[in-house]
């Protein structure tokens, strides 16, 4: 069996949930701002607090979104193909809130956030649609983090006999 790997950013982007509802022209323009990148298993894609200039759409593989504790790393979420991560790059001047690490071989679309923000300003209907999609990611990450904290506190209380 042979498989074909798509290497054209626009062809890959059109298959992603992020692109649903965008016009052909919007997808073409967004594709010009992206590039295909790859990460090896275990590779840290970005660390919590890092300066950030790109956000990602996962094409293949799995990415752990992690929160660094004093002596532990807590996995908040596992991003699967079609998911987005690195959304803080869309907030000019903000550092990363989480660490992202490749769990296996990862292929992703990386977008230059500054150029995407400019596109959002120039095409406000596109900007609104994109920000709504990214807000869903933010809300999901917040919920995942809340559940992790609740689980940790519950487990600690159980160990303490509460």
N, C-alpha and C positions, 0 to 999 in steps of 0.2 A: 504494500500500500504506500502510495506517495502522498505527501501533504505539501501544499503550497503555502509559503510564507509571504504575506503581503508586506511589501517594503515601502509603499507609497503612503505618506502621512494621511493624505485626504482619504484614500481607500480604507485605511484602518479607522480613522476618525468617524466616518459615516456609519460604521458598524457599532459604535459605542452608544450606550444609553445617553450620555451627555449631549450628543448631537441631535437627539430626537426633538423634533419641533422647530429646529433651526431651518432657515431657508438654505437652498443650495449655495447661494452667494455667501451667506454667513459661514457655512461649513468650509467653503473654499478659502475664505479670508482667515478663519481660525486655523485651518490646516497650515497656512503659511507661517503661523507663529509657533508651530510645534515641530518637534523632532522625535524620532524613535530612539530610545535609550535602553540599555540592558544592564542588569545588575546580577552579580553572582550570588548563589546561596550564602546566607549569613552576612552579606555586605550591608553595612549601615548606609542607607540612602541619604538620610539627614538626621542630625541629632537635635534634641530638645535645646532651644535657645539659639540655634544656628541662624545666621542671616539667611534670608530666603528670597530667591528670585524666580523660582519655577514651581508650578503645581503640576500634578501628574494624573493621568488616566491610565489605569492598569489594563494592559492588553492581555498578558498571560502571566501565570505564576500567582504567588500569594505574598502579601506584604503585611507584616505585623506592625500595628500602631502601638507604641509602647510609652509608658510613663515611668520615669526613673525615680525609684525610691532611694532611701539612704543606703540600703544594702541589697536591694532587689530591683528587678525590672518587671513591671506589671504589664501584661498584654491587655490593652483596652479593647482592641478589635483586630480582626483579620480581614484585610481588604482582598476581595476576590476580583477576577477579571470583570471589567466594566465599571469598577468603583473608582472613586477619586480620592487622592490624598495630597497633602501638602497645600491645602487650601489657604493657609495663613499667608502664603505668598501674594494673595490677592489683597491683603491688607498692607498697604505701603508702610514700610518701616517696622513691621512686626516681626519678631523672631518666631521660630518654630515652637509650637506648644507641645509637640510630641516628638518622639523618635520614630523613624520608619526604618524597618529592616526587612530585607528580602528573605523569605523563608525557603524559597527554591529559586530556580532560574526565573528572573523577572524581565519582562519586556513591557515598556510603558511609553506613552506619549508624554513628553515634557513640554510644557508651554511657558513661554516667557511672560510672566505675570504683568510686568509693566506695560508691555505691548498689548496684552489682552485688556488691561484696564483702559488703555487709550481707545481700543476698539469699542469697549462698553460705553465710553463717553461719547464716541462718535455715532454709535448706533444704539440708542437707548432701549429699543425694544429687545435687541440682542442682549444688552447688558442686564436688563431686568430678568430675562429668561435665564441667563447664566447664573446670576446671583441667587435666584430662587432655587436652582438646582444645587448650588453650593451650600445654601442655607439648610437644605435637607441633609447634606453631609455633616454639617456642623451640629445640627440637632441630634442626628444619630450618634455622633461621637460623644456628645454630652450625655446622652442616655446610656451609652455603653460605659462611660466613665462612672456615672452614678451607680450603675448596677455593680461594677467592680468594687467601688468603695463600700457599698452596702454589703456585698458578699464578704469583703475583708473584715468589716466591723462585726458582722454576724458571726463569722468564724472565730474571731478573737474573743468575742463574748462567750461563745460556747466553750472555748478552751478554758476560760476563766471561771466557768461554772455559773454564769449568769443565765 
